[in-house]
Amino acid sequence: MAYIFLDESGDLGFDFKKKKTSKIFVVTCLFTESKRPLEKIVRKTHSELQKKYKRRFGVLHAAKEKPITRQRLLKRLNEKYCTIMTIYLNKKKVYTRLQEEKAVLYNYVTNILLDRIYSKRAIPADKRIELIASRRETNKFLNENFKDYLNDQIKNRHKIEIKIEIKTPAEEKSLQAVDFASWAIFRKYEYGDDSYYNLIKNKITEENPLFP
């Protein structure tokens, strides 16, 4: 069994007059043949937090942590066997019809990234793959639609079936590792800050724009 962990950074809001609306949206996949090393670095990094900063259920979230915590986790991630692929979009160039269908847009972007992963043979063809996506929707219908859509696309284009799960970072600790990676990439494109990105740059095998 091998794993693809998937998360995103930024938001899919298109009202750019709002202060918190991001200009960039990033979807990131982290591939590994074993999730235990990722779980270990998440646990170790959380154990180093001061007691008053420890998160409920041991969940770390890159956007909420102090710089030293981000650096520790990303440096440890850089030492593990894994690869990272990402796709980012300039939201101001997204077609109007897709702006109005956020779930469709998210599925579309994710599928393009997965298609590139399979087309470039970034994952071994002889292993069963489980894709675990970080839960972003509470709507059960949208989650099932996400899984069905990706499964159909991969099956039709690459003649492969994969298992797709949607979990929270508390349920699947490895999702916290891809959250940090995605956040580091997002910082580079949203704010021009590549200090965190550089900590994992060697692990990033592909990063491409959508709607350049």
N, CA and C atoms as a LAMMPS dump frame, in Angstrom:
ITEM: TIMESTEP
0
ITEM: NUMBER OF ATOMS
636
ITEM: BOX BOUNDS ff ff ff
-5.0000000000000000e+02 5.0000000000000000e+02
-5.0000000000000000e+02 5.0000000000000000e+02
-5.0000000000000000e+02 5.0000000000000000e+02
ITEM: ATOMS id mol type element x y z
1 1 1 N 0.844 -1.196 0
2 1 2 C 0 0 0
3 1 3 C 0.879 1.245 0
4 2 1 N 0.509 2.219 -0.802
5 2 2 C 1.163 3.522 -0.799
6 2 3 C 0.081 4.587 -0.63
7 3 1 N 0.504 5.776 -0.275
8 3 2 C -0.467 6.801 0.11
9 3 3 C -0.228 8.121 -0.607
10 4 1 N -1.327 8.787 -0.948
11 4 2 C -1.299 10.178 -1.39
12 4 3 C -2.126 10.97 -0.383
13 5 1 N -1.502 11.933 0.256
14 5 2 C -2.223 12.818 1.175
15 5 3 C -2.45 14.151 0.473
16 6 1 N -3.665 14.65 0.581
17 6 2 C -4.056 15.827 -0.194
18 6 3 C -4.631 16.913 0.707
19 7 1 N -4.182 18.127 0.477
20 7 2 C -4.71 19.273 1.228
21 7 3 C -4.603 20.512 0.355
22 8 1 N -5.239 21.587 0.794
23 8 2 C -5.183 22.827 0.038
24 8 3 C -4.892 23.999 0.961
25 9 1 N -4.468 25.108 0.369
26 9 2 C -4.224 26.335 1.124
27 9 3 C -4.792 27.513 0.344
28 10 1 N -5.179 28.54 1.084
29 10 2 C -5.907 29.639 0.468
30 10 3 C -7.39 29.355 0.561
31 11 1 N -8.176 30.122 -0.128
32 11 2 C -9.629 29.923 -0.098
33 11 3 C -10.185 30.043 -1.51
34 12 1 N -11.442 29.669 -1.66
35 12 2 C -12.094 29.764 -2.967
36 12 3 C -13.125 30.892 -3.001
37 13 1 N -12.875 31.913 -2.193
38 13 2 C -13.705 33.117 -2.263
39 13 3 C -13.234 34 -3.414
40 14 1 N -14.157 34.722 -4.029
41 14 2 C -13.799 35.573 -5.175
42 14 3 C -14.192 37.033 -4.97
43 15 1 N -14.536 37.389 -3.759
44 15 2 C -14.8 38.79 -3.438
45 15 3 C -13.49 39.398 -2.948
46 16 1 N -12.723 39.954 -3.861
47 16 2 C -11.386 40.427 -3.528
48 16 3 C -11.385 41.741 -2.747
49 17 1 N -12.566 42.289 -2.51
50 17 2 C -12.648 43.47 -1.652
51 17 3 C -12.551 43.084 -0.173
52 18 1 N -12.828 41.798 0.091
53 18 2 C -12.713 41.319 1.472
54 18 3 C -11.245 41.114 1.818
55 19 1 N -10.872 41.558 2.986
56 19 2 C -9.473 41.561 3.409
57 19 3 C -8.864 40.158 3.43
58 20 1 N -9.636 39.153 3.85
59 20 2 C -9.08 37.815 4.038
60 20 3 C -9.153 36.93 2.792
61 21 1 N -9.703 37.453 1.707
62 21 2 C -9.778 36.652 0.483
63 21 3 C -8.388 36.521 -0.139
64 22 1 N -7.942 35.301 -0.365
65 22 2 C -6.604 35.098 -0.93
66 22 3 C -6.609 35.306 -2.443
67 23 1 N -5.447 35.646 -2.974
68 23 2 C -5.292 35.8 -4.426
69 23 3 C -4.98 34.454 -5.076
70 24 1 N -4.377 33.569 -4.278
71 24 2 C -3.883 32.284 -4.777
72 24 3 C -4.592 31.139 -4.062
73 25 1 N -4.824 30.053 -4.788
74 25 2 C -5.35 28.827 -4.192
75 25 3 C -4.419 27.696 -4.593
76 26 1 N -4.034 26.885 -3.619
77 26 2 C -3.046 25.834 -3.834
78 26 3 C -3.63 24.476 -3.442
79 27 1 N -3.434 23.477 -4.277
80 27 2 C -3.763 22.095 -3.925
81 27 3 C -2.46 21.298 -3.977
82 28 1 N -2.191 20.554 -2.911
83 28 2 C -0.918 19.852 -2.777
84 28 3 C -1.136 18.377 -2.474
85 29 1 N -0.351 17.529 -3.135
86 29 2 C -0.343 16.098 -2.855
87 29 3 C 1.03 15.695 -2.332
88 30 1 N 1.026 14.893 -1.299
89 30 2 C 2.265 14.334 -0.742
90 30 3 C 2.175 12.817 -0.884
91 31 1 N 3.143 12.236 -1.582
92 31 2 C 3.147 10.794 -1.804
93 31 3 C 4.192 10.129 -0.929
94 32 1 N 3.828 9.012 -0.316
95 32 2 C 4.767 8.226 0.472
96 32 3 C 4.366 6.753 0.44
97 33 1 N 5.327 5.883 0.591
98 33 2 C 5.029 4.453 0.615
99 33 3 C 4.731 3.965 2.027
100 34 1 N 4.969 4.818 3.014
101 34 2 C 4.639 4.476 4.398
102 34 3 C 4.258 5.742 5.147
103 35 1 N 3.143 5.684 5.835
104 35 2 C 2.711 6.891 6.536
105 35 3 C 3.261 6.99 7.959
106 36 1 N 3.85 5.933 8.463
107 36 2 C 4.339 5.949 9.845
108 36 3 C 5.405 7.02 10.092
109 37 1 N 6.371 7.212 9.188
110 37 2 C 7.354 8.278 9.416
111 37 3 C 6.714 9.665 9.518
112 38 1 N 5.652 9.89 8.744
113 38 2 C 4.953 11.177 8.806
114 38 3 C 4.24 11.332 10.143
115 39 1 N 3.608 10.267 10.576
116 39 2 C 2.919 10.305 11.868
117 39 3 C 3.902 10.598 12.998
118 40 1 N 5.091 10.027 12.9
119 40 2 C 6.097 10.218 13.95
120 40 3 C 6.565 11.67 14.027
121 41 1 N 6.798 12.307 12.865
122 41 2 C 7.276 13.688 12.926
123 41 3 C 6.188 14.634 13.421
124 42 1 N 4.928 14.316 13.12
125 42 2 C 3.827 15.135 13.634
126 42 3 C 3.751 15.007 15.154
127 43 1 N 3.816 13.773 15.644
128 43 2 C 3.756 13.559 17.095
129 43 3 C 4.937 14.221 17.805
130 44 1 N 6.123 14.064 17.237
131 44 2 C 7.313 14.632 17.868
132 44 3 C 7.225 16.158 17.919
133 45 1 N 6.795 16.761 16.819
134 45 2 C 6.695 18.217 16.771
135 45 3 C 5.656 18.721 17.758
136 46 1 N 4.54 18.017 17.866
137 46 2 C 3.509 18.421 18.813
138 46 3 C 4.003 18.27 20.252
139 47 1 N 4.785 17.228 20.509
140 47 2 C 5.274 16.984 21.876
141 47 3 C 6.217 18.087 22.342
142 48 1 N 6.803 18.814 21.4
143 48 2 C 7.747 19.873 21.746
144 48 3 C 7.068 21.209 22.04
145 49 1 N 5.782 21.294 21.8
146 49 2 C 5.058 22.53 22.117
147 49 3 C 5.018 22.733 23.626
148 50 1 N 5.045 23.967 24.033
149 50 2 C 4.819 24.255 25.441
150 50 3 C 3.404 23.809 25.805
151 51 1 N 3.238 23.418 27.031
152 51 2 C 1.965 22.845 27.46
153 51 3 C 0.776 23.729 27.101
154 52 1 N 0.918 25.04 27.271
155 52 2 C -0.219 25.934 27.021
156 52 3 C -0.563 26.05 25.536
157 53 1 N 0.364 25.604 24.658
158 53 2 C 0.116 25.688 23.225
159 53 3 C -0.291 24.353 22.598
160 54 1 N -0.306 23.303 23.386
161 54 2 C -0.659 21.992 22.83
162 54 3 C -2.103 21.992 22.335
163 55 1 N -2.307 21.397 21.174
164 55 2 C -3.621 21.397 20.537
165 55 3 C -4.453 20.199 20.989
166 56 1 N -5.731 20.398 21.011
167 56 2 C -6.637 19.294 21.326
168 56 3 C -6.493 18.204 20.272
169 57 1 N -6.457 16.964 20.714
170 57 2 C -6.294 15.792 19.843
171 57 3 C -4.933 15.784 19.134
172 58 1 N -4.004 16.595 19.589
173 58 2 C -2.663 16.591 18.999
174 58 3 C -2.603 17.109 17.585
175 59 1 N -3.5 18.028 17.225
176 59 2 C -3.57 18.525 15.847
177 59 3 C -2.764 19.818 15.699
178 60 1 N -1.822 19.785 14.765
179 60 2 C -1.063 20.973 14.398
180 60 3 C -1.664 21.566 13.133
181 61 1 N -1.69 22.875 13.061
182 61 2 C -2.171 23.552 11.855
183 61 3 C -1.184 24.653 11.515
184 62 1 N -0.583 24.559 10.336
185 62 2 C 0.517 25.453 9.97
186 62 3 C 0.19 26.927 10.157
187 63 1 N -1.022 27.322 9.779
188 63 2 C -1.382 28.741 9.841
189 63 3 C -1.442 29.27 11.274
190 64 1 N -1.583 28.37 12.245
191 64 2 C -1.762 28.792 13.633
192 64 3 C -0.49 28.653 14.477
193 65 1 N 0.524 27.993 13.943
194 65 2 C 1.696 27.68 14.758
195 65 3 C 2.742 28.784 14.719
196 66 1 N 3.649 28.709 15.665
197 66 2 C 4.765 29.65 15.709
198 66 3 C 5.818 29.249 14.677
199 67 1 N 6.646 30.208 14.229
200 67 2 C 7.663 29.897 13.209
201 67 3 C 8.554 28.712 13.564
202 68 1 N 8.96 28.592 14.825
203 68 2 C 9.855 27.501 15.206
204 68 3 C 9.188 26.142 15.011
205 69 1 N 7.875 26.07 15.27
206 69 2 C 7.137 24.812 15.086
207 69 3 C 7.048 24.462 13.606
208 70 1 N 6.765 25.458 12.783
209 70 2 C 6.708 25.227 11.333
210 70 3 C 8.058 24.744 10.819
211 71 1 N 9.115 25.392 11.26
212 71 2 C 10.46 25.026 10.8
213 71 3 C 10.828 23.613 11.221
214 72 1 N 10.511 23.258 12.446
215 72 2 C 10.829 21.916 12.924
216 72 3 C 10.152 20.842 12.083
217 73 1 N 8.851 21.019 11.865
218 73 2 C 8.126 19.992 11.123
219 73 3 C 8.599 19.909 9.673
220 74 1 N 8.779 21.059 9.03
221 74 2 C 9.183 21.047 7.624
222 74 3 C 10.595 20.482 7.443
223 75 1 N 11.496 20.782 8.355
224 75 2 C 12.853 20.22 8.28
225 75 3 C 12.803 18.697 8.431
226 76 1 N 11.971 18.229 9.326
227 76 2 C 11.836 16.777 9.516
228 76 3 C 11.195 16.124 8.291
229 77 1 N 10.225 16.805 7.718
230 77 2 C 9.576 16.278 6.519
231 77 3 C 10.591 16.148 5.385
232 78 1 N 11.485 17.098 5.293
233 78 2 C 12.508 17.098 4.243
234 78 3 C 13.46 15.904 4.36
235 79 1 N 13.529 15.316 5.541
236 79 2 C 14.43 14.177 5.766
237 79 3 C 13.761 12.833 5.469
238 80 1 N 12.444 12.859 5.22
239 80 2 C 11.709 11.613 5.017
240 80 3 C 11.588 11.273 3.533
241 81 1 N 11.333 9.988 3.285
242 81 2 C 11.121 9.559 1.913
243 81 3 C 9.698 9.928 1.5
244 82 1 N 9.59 10.949 0.695
245 82 2 C 8.276 11.374 0.187
246 82 3 C 8.511 12.319 -0.983
247 83 1 N 7.475 12.524 -1.766
248 83 2 C 7.533 13.509 -2.846
249 83 3 C 6.286 14.378 -2.778
250 84 1 N 6.447 15.602 -3.226
251 84 2 C 5.365 16.588 -3.164
252 84 3 C 5.121 17.143 -4.557
253 85 1 N 3.855 17.19 -4.938
254 85 2 C 3.458 17.824 -6.198
255 85 3 C 2.322 18.789 -5.901
256 86 1 N 2.345 19.921 -6.581
257 86 2 C 1.357 20.944 -6.257
258 86 3 C 0.882 21.664 -7.509
259 87 1 N -0.298 22.198 -7.431
260 87 2 C -0.853 23.024 -8.504
261 87 3 C -1.433 24.277 -7.853
262 88 1 N -1.192 25.422 -8.451
263 88 2 C -1.674 26.666 -7.852
264 88 3 C -2.362 27.511 -8.921
265 89 1 N -3.359 28.243 -8.509
266 89 2 C -4.077 29.069 -9.46
267 89 3 C -4.222 30.492 -8.99
268 90 1 N -4.077 31.381 -9.935
269 90 2 C -4.359 32.794 -9.726
270 90 3 C -5.874 32.958 -9.856
271 91 1 N -6.54 33.19 -8.738
272 91 2 C -8.012 33.169 -8.73
273 91 3 C -8.625 34.248 -9.61
274 92 1 N -7.896 35.325 -9.844
275 92 2 C -8.452 36.407 -10.668
276 92 3 C -8.59 36.002 -12.128
277 93 1 N -7.928 34.881 -12.506
278 93 2 C -8.005 34.424 -13.889
279 93 3 C -8.934 33.224 -14.071
280 94 1 N -9.629 32.845 -13.008
281 94 2 C -10.559 31.719 -13.081
282 94 3 C -11.821 32.143 -13.832
283 95 1 N -12.284 31.279 -14.711
284 95 2 C -13.504 31.571 -15.47
285 95 3 C -14.672 31.867 -14.533
286 96 1 N -15.513 32.796 -14.936
287 96 2 C -16.634 33.217 -14.091
288 96 3 C -17.534 32.045 -13.725
289 97 1 N -17.794 31.165 -14.653
290 97 2 C -18.713 30.037 -14.374
291 97 3 C -18.136 29.124 -13.298
292 98 1 N -16.802 28.988 -13.262
293 98 2 C -16.18 28.165 -12.238
294 98 3 C -16.144 28.883 -10.891
295 99 1 N -16.07 30.205 -10.914
296 99 2 C -16.118 30.971 -9.67
297 99 3 C -17.43 30.721 -8.937
298 100 1 N -18.47 30.494 -9.701
299 100 2 C -19.807 30.314 -9.118
300 100 3 C -20.057 28.875 -8.684
301 101 1 N -19.173 27.958 -9.064
302 101 2 C -19.32 26.541 -8.712
303 101 3 C -18.059 26.075 -7.988
304 102 1 N -17.943 26.453 -6.729
305 102 2 C -16.698 26.208 -5.995
306 102 3 C -16.372 24.721 -5.86
307 103 1 N -17.371 23.885 -5.605
308 103 2 C -17.122 22.448 -5.469
309 103 3 C -16.639 21.864 -6.792
310 104 1 N -17.224 22.321 -7.893
311 104 2 C -16.813 21.857 -9.222
312 104 3 C -15.378 22.294 -9.501
313 105 1 N -15.055 23.534 -9.148
314 105 2 C -13.705 24.055 -9.359
315 105 3 C -12.682 23.252 -8.558
316 106 1 N -13 22.96 -7.307
317 106 2 C -12.078 22.204 -6.462
318 106 3 C -11.845 20.806 -7.033
319 107 1 N -12.92 20.145 -7.437
320 107 2 C -12.794 18.806 -8.04
321 107 3 C -11.943 18.86 -9.315
322 108 1 N -12.17 19.895 -10.098
323 108 2 C -11.461 20.069 -11.377
324 108 3 C -9.956 20.241 -11.146
325 109 1 N -9.595 21.113 -10.218
326 109 2 C -8.184 21.373 -9.925
327 109 3 C -7.512 20.118 -9.377
328 110 1 N -8.18 19.45 -8.456
329 110 2 C -7.619 18.237 -7.856
330 110 3 C -7.41 17.15 -8.903
331 111 1 N -8.354 17.009 -9.798
332 111 2 C -8.237 15.99 -10.841
333 111 3 C -7.056 16.272 -11.766
334 112 1 N -6.824 17.532 -12.104
335 112 2 C -5.689 17.88 -12.961
336 112 3 C -4.377 17.492 -12.283
337 113 1 N -4.285 17.764 -10.984
338 113 2 C -3.078 17.409 -10.246
339 113 3 C -2.878 15.899 -10.21
340 114 1 N -3.931 15.158 -9.916
341 114 2 C -3.81 13.698 -9.875
342 114 3 C -3.472 13.128 -11.252
343 115 1 N -4.036 13.708 -12.289
344 115 2 C -3.742 13.251 -13.645
345 115 3 C -2.257 13.423 -13.957
346 116 1 N -1.678 14.53 -13.511
347 116 2 C -0.254 14.76 -13.736
348 116 3 C 0.593 13.762 -12.957
349 117 1 N 0.149 13.445 -11.749
350 117 2 C 0.876 12.477 -10.93
351 117 3 C 0.93 11.124 -11.636
352 118 1 N -0.21 10.688 -12.154
353 118 2 C -0.25 9.386 -12.824
354 118 3 C 0.433 9.427 -14.182
355 119 1 N 0.258 10.524 -14.913
356 119 2 C 0.878 10.627 -16.242
357 119 3 C 2.393 10.625 -16.159
358 120 1 N 2.929 11.218 -15.102
359 120 2 C 4.387 11.287 -14.941
360 120 3 C 4.934 10.077 -14.19
361 121 1 N 4.041 9.139 -13.86
362 121 2 C 4.44 7.936 -13.118
363 121 3 C 5.202 8.298 -11.842
364 122 1 N 4.668 9.281 -11.139
365 122 2 C 5.289 9.716 -9.883
366 122 3 C 5.042 8.721 -8.758
367 123 1 N 4.136 7.781 -9.004
368 123 2 C 3.841 6.753 -8.009
369 123 3 C 3.979 5.387 -8.668
370 124 1 N 4.413 4.368 -7.935
371 124 2 C 4.635 3.045 -8.54
372 124 3 C 3.334 2.391 -8.991
373 125 1 N 3.387 1.814 -10.181
374 125 2 C 2.178 1.204 -10.754
375 125 3 C 1.829 -0.125 -10.098
376 126 1 N 2.786 -0.717 -9.385
377 126 2 C 2.55 -2.046 -8.828
378 126 3 C 2.006 -2.017 -7.4
379 127 1 N 1.731 -0.829 -6.879
380 127 2 C 1.227 -0.728 -5.509
381 127 3 C -0.219 -0.243 -5.491
382 128 1 N -0.964 -0.743 -4.518
383 128 2 C -2.311 -0.217 -4.3
384 128 3 C -2.177 1.163 -3.679
385 129 1 N -2.984 2.089 -4.166
386 129 2 C -2.885 3.477 -3.712
387 129 3 C -4.13 3.864 -2.922
388 130 1 N -3.895 4.491 -1.798
389 130 2 C -4.991 5.083 -1.04
390 130 3 C -4.78 6.589 -1
391 131 1 N -5.756 7.319 -1.495
392 131 2 C -5.712 8.771 -1.438
393 131 3 C -6.537 9.232 -0.239
394 132 1 N -5.916 9.999 0.63
395 132 2 C -6.614 10.518 1.809
396 132 3 C -6.626 12.038 1.727
397 133 1 N -7.797 12.585 1.558
398 133 2 C -7.958 14.033 1.424
399 133 3 C -8.436 14.639 2.734
400 134 1 N -7.92 15.808 3.027
401 134 2 C -8.348 16.518 4.229
402 134 3 C -9.767 17.034 4.039
403 135 1 N -10.607 16.787 5.012
404 135 2 C -12.009 17.162 4.888
405 135 3 C -12.174 18.68 4.851
406 136 1 N -12.793 19.163 3.791
407 136 2 C -13.055 20.594 3.669
408 136 3 C -14.55 20.876 3.603
409 137 1 N -15.34 19.831 3.42
410 137 2 C -16.796 19.968 3.343
411 137 3 C -17.452 19.139 4.44
412 138 1 N -18.508 19.649 5.01
413 138 2 C -19.297 18.858 5.953
414 138 3 C -20.485 18.218 5.239
415 139 1 N -20.748 18.693 4.027
416 139 2 C -21.86 18.173 3.242
417 139 3 C -21.508 16.786 2.689
418 140 1 N -22.237 15.771 3.135
419 140 2 C -21.951 14.385 2.741
420 140 3 C -22.075 14.195 1.237
421 141 1 N -23.04 14.834 0.613
422 141 2 C -23.245 14.711 -0.828
423 141 3 C -22.031 15.23 -1.594
424 142 1 N -21.502 16.389 -1.189
425 142 2 C -20.345 16.959 -1.877
426 142 3 C -19.11 16.076 -1.705
427 143 1 N -18.963 15.483 -0.536
428 143 2 C -17.826 14.594 -0.301
429 143 3 C -17.919 13.333 -1.168
430 144 1 N -19.113 12.765 -1.252
431 144 2 C -19.291 11.577 -2.084
432 144 3 C -19.095 11.922 -3.561
433 145 1 N -19.55 13.092 -3.955
434 145 2 C -19.382 13.529 -5.337
435 145 3 C -17.903 13.702 -5.675
436 146 1 N -17.135 14.234 -4.724
437 146 2 C -15.689 14.405 -4.885
438 146 3 C -15.019 13.048 -5.12
439 147 1 N -15.343 12.07 -4.29
440 147 2 C -14.737 10.748 -4.41
441 147 3 C -15.135 10.063 -5.721
442 148 1 N -16.421 10.121 -6.046
443 148 2 C -16.906 9.472 -7.269
444 148 3 C -16.274 10.1 -8.515
445 149 1 N -16.2 11.418 -8.515
446 149 2 C -15.641 12.136 -9.671
447 149 3 C -14.184 11.748 -9.898
448 150 1 N -13.364 11.774 -8.839
449 150 2 C -11.948 11.449 -8.981
450 150 3 C -11.755 9.985 -9.384
451 151 1 N -12.519 9.101 -8.769
452 151 2 C -12.411 7.683 -9.118
453 151 3 C -12.733 7.446 -10.585
454 152 1 N -13.795 8.063 -11.058
455 152 2 C -14.2 7.897 -12.459
456 152 3 C -13.128 8.432 -13.405
457 153 1 N -12.581 9.606 -13.081
458 153 2 C -11.581 10.216 -13.943
459 153 3 C -10.314 9.366 -14.026
460 154 1 N -9.855 8.884 -12.883
461 154 2 C -8.629 8.083 -12.856
462 154 3 C -8.835 6.74 -13.553
463 155 1 N -9.989 6.146 -13.313
464 155 2 C -10.301 4.856 -13.938
465 155 3 C -10.375 4.998 -15.462
466 156 1 N -11.013 6.061 -15.938
467 156 2 C -11.19 6.255 -17.377
468 156 3 C -9.881 6.59 -18.087
469 157 1 N -9.035 7.415 -17.442
470 157 2 C -7.815 7.886 -18.102
471 157 3 C -6.624 6.955 -17.905
472 158 1 N -6.57 6.314 -16.734
473 158 2 C -5.373 5.54 -16.42
474 158 3 C -5.651 4.065 -16.125
475 159 1 N -6.903 3.666 -16.233
476 159 2 C -7.293 2.262 -16.024
477 159 3 C -6.847 1.739 -14.654
478 160 1 N -6.917 2.6 -13.668
479 160 2 C -6.492 2.258 -12.309
480 160 3 C -7.608 2.613 -11.335
481 161 1 N -7.78 1.779 -10.349
482 161 2 C -8.726 2.105 -9.284
483 161 3 C -7.941 2.431 -8.015
484 162 1 N -8.334 3.502 -7.342
485 162 2 C -7.697 3.833 -6.076
486 162 3 C -8.774 3.985 -5.01
487 163 1 N -8.348 3.775 -3.795
488 163 2 C -9.248 3.966 -2.667
489 163 3 C -9.158 5.426 -2.234
490 164 1 N -10.29 6.087 -2.087
491 164 2 C -10.299 7.502 -1.697
492 164 3 C -11.047 7.655 -0.379
493 165 1 N -10.392 8.283 0.564
494 165 2 C -10.986 8.554 1.869
495 165 3 C -10.925 10.058 2.144
496 166 1 N -11.899 10.542 2.882
497 166 2 C -11.879 11.929 3.342
498 166 3 C -11.877 11.905 4.864
499 167 1 N -10.825 12.478 5.453
500 167 2 C -10.674 12.433 6.9
501 167 3 C -10.255 13.794 7.445
502 168 1 N -10.372 13.939 8.744
503 168 2 C -9.891 15.157 9.395
504 168 3 C -8.43 14.949 9.803
505 169 1 N -7.682 16.024 10.017
506 169 2 C -6.295 15.887 10.486
507 169 3 C -6.186 15.21 11.845
508 170 1 N -7.245 15.244 12.626
509 170 2 C -7.233 14.521 13.907
510 170 3 C -7.342 13.021 13.676
511 171 1 N -8.111 12.626 12.676
512 171 2 C -8.281 11.205 12.355
513 171 3 C -7.052 10.635 11.645
514 172 1 N -6.413 11.447 10.822
515 172 2 C -5.27 10.999 10.027
516 172 3 C -4.124 11.998 10.194
517 173 1 N -3.183 11.664 11.077
518 173 2 C -2.132 12.602 11.44
519 173 3 C -1.255 13.021 10.264
520 174 1 N -1.083 12.167 9.291
521 174 2 C -0.232 12.503 8.145
522 174 3 C -0.763 13.686 7.355
523 175 1 N -2.056 13.94 7.466
524 175 2 C -2.63 15.105 6.795
525 175 3 C -2.047 16.402 7.338
526 176 1 N -1.573 16.362 8.579
527 176 2 C -0.973 17.564 9.159
528 176 3 C 0.355 17.886 8.473
529 177 1 N 1.049 16.854 8.024
530 177 2 C 2.31 17.07 7.316
531 177 3 C 2.073 17.737 5.962
532 178 1 N 1.083 17.272 5.225
533 178 2 C 0.803 17.885 3.922
534 178 3 C 0.201 19.279 4.104
535 179 1 N -0.484 19.525 5.209
536 179 2 C -0.981 20.868 5.516
537 179 3 C 0.187 21.85 5.614
538 180 1 N 1.251 21.456 6.302
539 180 2 C 2.421 22.323 6.437
540 180 3 C 3.096 22.551 5.086
541 181 1 N 3.198 21.487 4.291
542 181 2 C 3.819 21.613 2.97
543 181 3 C 3.014 22.548 2.073
544 182 1 N 1.694 22.364 2.076
545 182 2 C 0.838 23.193 1.238
546 182 3 C 0.881 24.652 1.686
547 183 1 N 0.895 24.871 2.996
548 183 2 C 0.958 26.218 3.544
549 183 3 C 2.271 26.895 3.142
550 184 1 N 3.383 26.151 3.171
551 184 2 C 4.684 26.708 2.805
552 184 3 C 4.696 27.142 1.34
553 185 1 N 4.094 26.328 0.481
554 185 2 C 4.009 26.67 -0.942
555 185 3 C 3.103 27.877 -1.145
556 186 1 N 1.995 27.899 -0.425
557 186 2 C 1.055 29.025 -0.502
558 186 3 C 1.745 30.327 -0.114
559 187 1 N 2.548 30.313 0.937
560 187 2 C 3.269 31.516 1.386
561 187 3 C 4.149 32.071 0.265
562 188 1 N 4.75 31.17 -0.478
563 188 2 C 5.633 31.603 -1.566
564 188 3 C 4.866 32.409 -2.609
565 189 1 N 3.704 31.915 -3.014
566 189 2 C 2.978 32.548 -4.11
567 189 3 C 2.047 33.676 -3.651
568 190 1 N 1.528 33.583 -2.46
569 190 2 C 0.606 34.616 -1.971
570 190 3 C 1.359 35.829 -1.436
571 191 1 N 2.47 35.587 -0.742
572 191 2 C 3.167 36.687 -0.06
573 191 3 C 4.612 36.877 -0.517
574 192 1 N 5.1 36.03 -1.409
575 192 2 C 6.479 36.152 -1.846
576 192 3 C 7.48 35.736 -0.779
577 193 1 N 7.021 34.946 0.189
578 193 2 C 7.867 34.466 1.284
579 193 3 C 8.232 33.007 1.015
580 194 1 N 9.473 32.773 0.603
581 194 2 C 9.876 31.397 0.295
582 194 3 C 10.751 30.774 1.383
583 195 1 N 10.779 31.375 2.558
584 195 2 C 11.642 30.865 3.636
585 195 3 C 11.211 29.479 4.099
586 196 1 N 9.912 29.227 4.166
587 196 2 C 9.428 27.898 4.564
588 196 3 C 9.482 26.939 3.386
589 197 1 N 9.145 27.437 2.212
590 197 2 C 9.203 26.641 0.982
591 197 3 C 10.594 26.049 0.778
592 198 1 N 11.617 26.843 1.045
593 198 2 C 12.988 26.387 0.818
594 198 3 C 13.37 25.198 1.704
595 199 1 N 12.671 25.024 2.817
596 199 2 C 12.963 23.908 3.724
597 199 3 C 12.561 22.558 3.127
598 200 1 N 11.622 22.587 2.17
599 200 2 C 11.152 21.334 1.557
600 200 3 C 11.314 21.342 0.04
601 201 1 N 12.021 22.325 -0.467
602 201 2 C 12.164 22.491 -1.917
603 201 3 C 12.656 21.221 -2.606
604 202 1 N 13.56 20.488 -1.945
605 202 2 C 14.113 19.273 -2.545
606 202 3 C 13.083 18.162 -2.71
607 203 1 N 11.982 18.251 -1.969
608 203 2 C 10.951 17.219 -2.033
609 203 3 C 9.885 17.517 -3.094
610 204 1 N 9.889 18.738 -3.594
611 204 2 C 8.851 19.151 -4.548
612 204 3 C 9.295 18.777 -5.959
613 205 1 N 8.629 17.804 -6.539
614 205 2 C 9.012 17.318 -7.865
615 205 3 C 8.281 18.059 -8.987
616 206 1 N 7.184 18.706 -8.647
617 206 2 C 6.463 19.469 -9.661
618 206 3 C 5.57 20.504 -8.993
619 207 1 N 5.586 21.707 -9.563
620 207 2 C 4.633 22.746 -9.154
621 207 3 C 4.263 23.532 -10.405
622 208 1 N 2.991 23.536 -10.714
623 208 2 C 2.528 24.151 -11.951
624 208 3 C 1.364 25.095 -11.709
625 209 1 N 1.302 26.154 -12.495
626 209 2 C 0.149 27.061 -12.4
627 209 3 C -1.027 26.536 -13.217
628 210 1 N -2.209 26.927 -12.805
629 210 2 C -3.426 26.679 -13.58
630 210 3 C -4.024 28.045 -13.852
631 211 1 N -4.485 28.285 -15.049
632 211 2 C -4.953 29.619 -15.468
633 211 3 C -3.827 30.643 -15.281
634 212 1 N -2.632 30.429 -15.892
635 212 2 C -1.502 31.357 -15.69
636 212 3 C -1.771 32.718 -16.301
